[in-house]
Amino acid sequence: DSAKGQFVLSRAVLKRLVDTLGTVRSADALGDKLFSRSDSVVTHRIRSVLAVPLLVRGELTGALYCDSRARTGLFLDGDAMLLSGIAAHAALALEQYRKAD
């Protein structure tokens, strides 16, 4: 188990996000054939997961990642849409910051 308060995320989920440049959502990552064999999902017992890319002109600049080790089915379509909207604004803000720096 991870130390209390330590930030842990699934490498398998992030790899899928990088490979597809799209939203990754699983209602039960431990039972999902895409992630059930992932060391990071199994070790940290990740149940629900939602990750969205930060894209600027089609280029990946980061990601927003949420997971739950307590519940399956936590993230719904509306959650993915909301997080995608936040990610779009965040990506633009980061791009503007980089240009100004």
C-alpha positions in Angstrom: 0.0 0.0 0.0 1.1 3.6 -0.6 2.0 5.8 2.3 -0.9 7.9 3.6 -1.1 11.2 1.8 1.2 10.1 -1.0 0.0 11.0 -4.5 -0.2 7.8 -6.6 -1.5 7.4 -10.1 -1.7 4.5 -12.6 1.0 4.4 -15.2 -1.2 2.1 -17.3 -4.0 4.7 -17.4 -1.6 7.5 -18.3 0.0 5.3 -21.0 -3.5 4.8 -22.6 -4.2 8.5 -22.4 -0.8 9.2 -24.1 -1.4 6.6 -26.8 -5.0 7.7 -27.6 -4.8 11.4 -26.7 -8.3 10.9 -25.4 -10.3 10.6 -22.2 -9.7 7.4 -20.2 -12.5 6.3 -17.9 -13.1 3.0 -16.2 -15.9 2.2 -13.8 -13.9 -0.6 -12.3 -10.2 -0.6 -13.3 -9.5 -3.7 -11.3 -12.1 -5.6 -13.4 -11.4 -3.8 -16.7 -9.5 -6.0 -19.2 -7.5 -2.9 -20.2 -6.1 -2.3 -16.7 -6.7 -5.4 -14.5 -3.2 -6.7 -15.2 -1.5 -3.4 -14.5 0.8 -3.4 -11.6 -0.1 0.2 -10.6 -3.9 -0.6 -10.7 -3.5 -3.8 -8.7 -1.0 -2.5 -6.2 -3.0 0.6 -5.4 -6.4 -1.1 -5.8 -7.7 1.6 -8.1 -11.4 1.1 -8.7 -12.8 4.1 -10.6 -10.6 6.2 -12.8 -11.0 9.2 -15.0 -8.1 11.0 -16.9 -8.3 13.6 -19.5 -5.5 15.1 -21.7 -4.4 18.7 -21.7 -4.0 19.4 -25.5 -2.7 22.5 -27.2 -3.1 22.4 -31.0 -3.3 18.6 -30.8 -0.2 18.3 -28.7 -0.3 16.7 -25.3 1.0 19.1 -22.6 -0.3 17.4 -19.5 -3.3 15.5 -18.0 -5.9 15.8 -15.2 -6.3 12.5 -13.3 -8.8 11.4 -10.7 -9.3 8.0 -9.2 -11.0 6.3 -6.3 -9.8 3.3 -4.4 -13.1 3.1 -2.5 -15.9 2.9 -5.1 -16.6 1.5 -8.6 -18.7 3.5 -11.0 -17.8 6.8 -9.4 -17.2 8.9 -12.6 -20.1 9.3 -15.1 -20.3 10.8 -18.6 -21.0 14.2 -17.1 -17.9 14.1 -15.0 -15.8 13.3 -18.0 -17.4 16.2 -19.9 -16.8 18.6 -17.0 -13.2 17.5 -16.5 -12.6 17.8 -20.3 -13.8 21.4 -20.2 -11.6 22.2 -17.3 -8.7 20.5 -19.1 -9.3 22.6 -22.2 -9.2 25.9 -20.2 -6.1 24.7 -18.2 -4.2 23.8 -21.4 -4.9 27.3 -22.8 -3.9 29.0 -19.6 -0.7 27.0 -19.5 0.1 27.8 -23.1 -0.5 31.5 -22.5 1.8 31.4 -19.4 4.5 29.7 -21.4 4.2 32.3 -24.2 4.5 35.1 -21.6 7.5 33.6 -19.9 
